[in-house]
Amino acid sequence: MVLKRNTLLGKNNFKLISLVFLFYFLLILNSYSQSKLEGVNTDIKILDKISSKNTLLKLKNGELKQFKDLAIKSLKCKNSEFDDNPEITAYIQVRDLTNKNNDEVFVFNGWMFSSSPSITPFDHPVYDVWLVSCY
């Protein structure tokens, strides 16, 4: 009696292992690209309209920072997927600390866009805020 090896089963195992490896590689690549788009730090510039001085403020997402009379918090920031026309978006909350009556009211609460700051404008008599980067 001659025993034959089942070479077909070995080829199927190799195909299955390579398919699982490919799926795992694509999953890791997708999670890396998503984490590359979302940042943990947001940079904003603040213009003092009275003294005409620009200040770069580095915010860690979720952390509240105070700049003179403003309390600023960046909740989330994201870079665009396209390199030819980069777009940075960030969800920012700004509170005016000089107004003691409305302590819980935000001067600005929403998404800010780096390429079009006039879509959701920050309206304050003393300060002007715009988005610079997300990393």
N, C-alpha and C positions, 0 to 999 in steps of 0.2 A: 504494500500500500504506500503510495507516494503522497506526502503531505504538501499541500500548496500554501504558500503564504497569501494572506489577504492584503494585497498591495492597494486595493481600492479603498479599504478602510483607513490606511495610513495617509493616503492623499486627502481624504475628507477631513481627517484630524488636522492636517497642516492648513487646509483652507479655513477651517473653523477657528483655529488659533490666530491665523493672520487676520481674519475678519474681526475678531475680538480686539486684537491689538490696534487695528486701524480705527475702530470705533472709539476706543479709549484715547488714542492720539487726537482725534477730532474733538472729543469732549474736552480735553485739556486745552487744546488750541482755542476753542470757543470761550472757555472760562477766562483764559488769559486775555483775549481781546476785549471781553466785557470789563475786566478789571482795569485794563489800560484806558478805557474810555471814561470810567468814573474816577474822580479824584477824591482825595481826602482833605486837600487844602485848597483854599480859594484866595486869590489875590484881588483886592479891589483898590481903586484909587479914589481918594476923597479930596475934593477941591474946596478950600475955604474961600468963599466968594468975597469976604471982607478983606482978607490979607493976600489973596491970590496965591496961596501956597498949596501945592500938591503933596499929598502924603500917601505912600503905599502902605496898605494895611494887609497883613497876612493873617487869614482866618483858618482855623482848623474846623472842619465841619462838625456842627453840634456844640461848639464852644462859643460862649457869649463874650464879646470884647467890647470895652468902652473906649470910645474916641471922643474926647472933649465932652460935648453934650449929647452924644449919640451912643446908644447901645446897639451893637450890630451882631447878628448871628447868621451864619451860613449853614443851611441844613443839608444841601446837596449840590454838587456841581458835576458837570458832564462835558466832555469834549466831543466834537463831531467825529463821525467815521471817515469823512472825506478830507483829504489833505489839500486839495486845490482851493477850497474855500472854507477855512477853518471857522467853526462856530463854537463858542463856549456859552453854556447856559448854567445858571446857578439860582437856587431858591434862597432868597435872602429876606431876613426880617430886620427892620430898623425901627427903633423906638427913640423918641425925643425925650431926654431926661429933664429938660427945663420945664415941661408942662406937667406939673404935679397933680392936676385934677384928673387927667386921663393917663394914668400910669400904665394901664394895660392896653392902650390903643397904639397900634403901629403906624408910623409915618409911611412906611413901605412894607408890604408883605406880599411877595410874589416872585415870579421868575424874572431874571434879568438876562439880557442877551448882549453879548459883546459886540456883535456887528451892528445891531440896531437898538441903541439904548432908548430911543424914543417910542418903542412899542409899549413898554411899561415904564413910564418915566418916574424918576425919583424926584418928588417935588418938595423942596425945603427952602426956606428963605436964606439960610446961611451956607448950607453945604450942598455939594453936588457929588453923587457917588456913581461910579461906573465900574464894570467888570473888566478885569485885565487877563487873568489866567486861572486855570484849574489844573492841579497836578496831584 
